[in-house]
């Protein structure tokens, strides 16, 4: 098993090293996400899958050169941070980890109705949202290219409300 792991790691690293020699630029170390996740799945003994929206993406694989120094989880987190991906390990009991890329939003509002801001984030991100009647107030916010859920949390919490994830939609209320 250990020799298979070393061979797999070498397969991941050798083409990248050649690309670096040619260009002298570490930015050229792009890998198909499936290849990276298969390697990390082998290390972790978990099934690690990419969300359908990103399964054909290329990711920055520079972190894999640190493979001998880091455990699989640290490598996975490093790859995800570098590539603006998220880890969903809600099914870890079933040995399944999903990697996804949340929609990113940009917005600028001054003294806007919070309900309008919530709806703007929902529309940009393609999320279903239900806003309780009690949600009222004004908000000023400028956010540039951030994950939609972080934007939603920031806006909603600033007004003293919470986001509750339900089956079909997010519910905003107290």
Secondary structure in CASP SS format (residue, H / E / C, confidence):
PFRMAT SS
TARGET T0000
AUTHOR 0000-0000-0000
METHOD secondary structure of the structure
MODEL  1
X C 1.00
X H 1.00
X H 1.00
X H 1.00
X H 1.00
X H 1.00
X H 1.00
X H 1.00
X H 1.00
X H 1.00
X H 1.00
X H 1.00
X H 1.00
X H 1.00
X H 1.00
X H 1.00
X H 1.00
X H 1.00
X H 1.00
X H 1.00
X H 1.00
X H 1.00
X H 1.00
X C 1.00
X C 1.00
X H 1.00
X H 1.00
X H 1.00
X C 1.00
X E 1.00
X E 1.00
X E 1.00
X H 1.00
X H 1.00
X H 1.00
X H 1.00
X H 1.00
X H 1.00
X H 1.00
X H 1.00
X H 1.00
X H 1.00
X H 1.00
X H 1.00
X C 1.00
X C 1.00
X E 1.00
X E 1.00
X E 1.00
X E 1.00
X C 1.00
X C 1.00
X C 1.00
X C 1.00
X C 1.00
X C 1.00
X C 1.00
X E 1.00
X E 1.00
X E 1.00
X C 1.00
X H 1.00
X H 1.00
X H 1.00
X H 1.00
X H 1.00
X C 1.00
X C 1.00
X C 1.00
X C 1.00
X C 1.00
X H 1.00
X H 1.00
X H 1.00
X H 1.00
X H 1.00
X H 1.00
X H 1.00
X H 1.00
X H 1.00
X H 1.00
X H 1.00
X C 1.00
X C 1.00
X C 1.00
X E 1.00
X E 1.00
X E 1.00
X C 1.00
X C 1.00
X C 1.00
X H 1.00
X H 1.00
X H 1.00
X C 1.00
X E 1.00
X E 1.00
X E 1.00
X E 1.00
X E 1.00
X C 1.00
X C 1.00
X C 1.00
X E 1.00
X E 1.00
X E 1.00
X E 1.00
X E 1.00
X E 1.00
X E 1.00
X E 1.00
X E 1.00
X E 1.00
X H 1.00
X H 1.00
X H 1.00
X H 1.00
X H 1.00
X H 1.00
X H 1.00
X H 1.00
X H 1.00
X H 1.00
X H 1.00
X H 1.00
X C 1.00
X C 1.00
X C 1.00
X E 1.00
X E 1.00
X E 1.00
X C 1.00
X C 1.00
X C 1.00
X C 1.00
X C 1.00
X C 1.00
X E 1.00
X E 1.00
X E 1.00
X E 1.00
X E 1.00
X E 1.00
X E 1.00
X E 1.00
X E 1.00
X E 1.00
X H 1.00
X H 1.00
X H 1.00
X H 1.00
X H 1.00
X H 1.00
X H 1.00
X H 1.00
X H 1.00
X H 1.00
X H 1.00
X C 1.00
X C 1.00
X C 1.00
X E 1.00
X E 1.00
X E 1.00
X E 1.00
X C 1.00
X C 1.00
X C 1.00
X C 1.00
X E 1.00
X E 1.00
X E 1.00
X E 1.00
X C 1.00
END
